[in-house]
Amino acid sequence: MGRGLTTPTLVIFIGVIGGTLAHGIVGLFIGPIILSLAWELTVAWIHTDRADATRCRDELSNVDLRSTFDAARLVE
């Protein structure tokens, strides 16, 4: 479709149909815009969650539990 647009055509088509049914001629334009924004925000949210999970997993794999337990014993 447009340059840089990653929203699937089916999502835009559903936005056109739903917007037109809900708000008439104005919904023809507003429906796909709102649905496309919702789609992009959802995709960005999913990618952010996956990146955070990967970062946390990497940080946990770098933790040396033996040194943590040794330090805890020294504090007591």
DALINNOR-V254311 format. One record per pair of residues at least 12 apart in sequence whose C-alpha atoms are under 8 Angstrom apart, sorted by the first residue. I is the first residue (numbers start at 1). J is the second residue. D is the distance in whole Angstrom. If there is no record, write none. Layout:
i = [I;I]
j = [J;J]
d = [D;D]
This chain:
i = [6;7;7;7;11;11;11;11;12;12;12;12;13;14;15;15;15;15;15;15;15;16;16;16;16;17;18;19;19]
j = [40;36;39;40;32;35;36;39;32;33;35;36;32;32;28;31;32;33;34;35;36;28;29;31;32;31;31;31;32]
d = [8;6;7;7;8;7;7;8;5;8;7;7;7;7;8;5;4;8;8;6;8;5;7;6;5;8;7;4;7]
